[in-house]
Amino acid sequence: MSRRIKKTPRAKADLIDPFEFIGSDDPDAAERFLDAAEAAFELLARTPKRAALREYLNPKLTRLRMWPIRKFQRHLIFYRPIEDGIEVVRILYSSRDIAPALEDEPADNE
């Protein structure tokens, strides 16, 4: 059974910077990054509650979960389970100040 992977516009944009940064030194590694991200999305869509819930003071960030991208562990996927899969909200580098980066996200609509 196919599961839905919905990516917010910000999540799609979040994939571009690391792809370009990694690709400037190693184009093959940049492709591996995208492949690893897509594999993680597929895994999470099949088992949406795999990652632990993250707690934030902002109520619009409810139900948000975090999962590292395999072999690119410092790149973190922030997502929500939805009825038939997941909504990928952001992909952020772990050394970034995460909470403020998530603050401007739209409210949880599902």
C-alpha angles and dihedrals in degrees: 000000000000118000125208122246110195115188122196116227088252091053091052090050091047090063093057100063098054090041091055094041094049091040093055088070102023121014091188091055090051089056090048089053092055091044091050091049092050091047089052091049090052092048092049092046089056093046106022096172093053094107124061120256115260119221121221130169091231108088092210088069094061118137091020116151131188131217130173120232109247113252088007095063096163090063108083128200115215111197146152128223111243130188097277104017137324141314111220105214103178143346108213136176110248096234090058120099094260104190096057090045089056096043096084094054120116118258122272104271101177 
